[in-house]
Amino acid sequence: MFRYVSKICSGLVYNDFRHLENKEELSYGERLFKEYGIAGIRGVAEAGYPILTHTVMPYLRSHLKKYPTDTEGVLLHALTLLMSEVEDTNLIHRGGISSYYEVQSQAREIFNKSNPLNIHEYLENFDQELINRHLSPGGAADLLSLSIYLAQLEGLL
């Protein structure tokens, strides 16, 4: 399925960003691409969603079997996995590039130290910190939603 998505989106990043030097005003996504080379969801789609195919879906396949009675914990743990890997332009927009790197590092640490059974303990303080800083990992959340949909299609949920 994602091979088709990649084919459909072929050239998306190039076509959307090729004339940035000629534009007087840039969107936030255009500025991120120009300053940091971050293509955001355009790049993820054009690449065929590798974070889902190579990372999150294999994680869900194994962990939903390993923890059959704690679906919520598995999904929250998967969210921290996504937060540690995804170039989340929503998070960058809200807090800047340094906050993005900090949140990504914290999420990676939480993912590595926790498991689906104890993830709630780790996320309580982290969630409140993000709320206090007005940071939202919306890109990771969107990809988690897509992961849940794919897991349902596969009969995992």
N, C-alpha and C positions, 0 to 999 in steps of 0.2 A: 504494500500500500504506500509506504513512504517513498519508494522509488518513483511512483507516479507523482507524488507531491513534489519531489525534487525536480522531475522533468517539467511539470507545470510551472514551477517557480524559477526555472533556469534563467539566469540573467537578471533576476529581480534586483539584487543589490546594485549591480552595475547600472542598470537602467534607472533606478531611483536616485542614485547618488552621482551619476556621471557629470552633471552640470552644476555642481555645488558652487564652483568658483564664479559662476555667472549670476548667482542668485544674491539679491540684496538682503533678504531676510531668510534665515534658516529655521526649520522646525527643530525641536529638541533632538529628535532622532538624527536629523542631518548634522547637527552640531556634534553629537557624540561620535558619529562616523568620521567626520572631518578631524576632530581633535584626538580621538583615541582608536579609530578603526573599528569601533563597535557597531556591528550591523543590526543588532537586536533580533527581533523575531523574524525579520526578513531573511537574515543570514541563516537562522535555525531552519526555517522552512525550505530555503533554497538547498541547504545541505541534506534535507530529508529527515529532519528531527533526530539527529544522532544521539542526543541526550536521552531521548525516549527509547530508541531501538537498542542502543548499546549499554545503557545504564539503568534507567528507571524500570522499564518493563522486565528485564532479567531480575532486577531486585524484587519487584512485586511477585513475579512467578515463584521465586524461591521462598520469599518471606511470608506470603499469604498461605503457603503450604506449611511452613514451619510454625506459624502463629495463627492457626485457623480461627481462634476465638477472639483475637484482638486486631480486627481489621482496622479500627481507628488508629491504634498504635502504629501499625505498619504504614498506614497512609501518612501519618504525621512524621514518622521517621523518614519516609520517602520525600516529604516536603523539605526536611533539612538537607537531604542529599541534593535535591534540586537547587536549594538556596546556596549550597556550597559550590555548585558547578555552573549555574546559568548566568549569562551576562544580562542581569536584570535592569533594563533601562528605566523601569518605574522606580526602583530603589535608587538608582543613580540620580534620577531627576529630583527625587525628594531630598536626598542627603549629600549628593556629590560623589565623586569618584572615590574619595578616601573612605567615606562611610560605607560605600558598596564593598570595598575590599575588606573592611573591618567586619561587616556583617557576614560576608562570605567566609571569612576565617572562623568566626564564632560558630556559624552553622556547621562547618566542617568538623570543628572540635566537638560540638554537641553530637553530631552523627557518629563520630568515632567512639565517643565515650558512652553512648546510650544504646538502647535497643527498643523494639516496639513495646516491651512491657514496662519500661521506666521512662519513656520519652516525655510523658506529661510532666514529670518532676523537672526535667531540664528545660522544657519550653515555657513554664510559668514565668520565670524571671526574664527570659529572653524576649518573650512576647511583650511583657510590660515595658522593657527597655525600648523595644521598637516603637511601641505606642507613644512613650514619652518623647522620643526623638522624631516622631511623625514620619517614620520610615515604614514603607509597605513593600514587601517582596511580591508585588503583583504579578510579575512575569513568571516567577516560580509557581505561584498559585495557579495561574492560567495553565501552565504545563502539567501541574498535578491534576487539574480538572480533565485535561485531555488523557492523562494516564489512567484515570478512573474510568473514563469512557472506554478506552481500549481494553482495560482489564475486564470490564463488563462484556465486551464483545467476545473476549476469549473465554468467558465463563469463569473467570477467577473470582469474581464478586457476585 
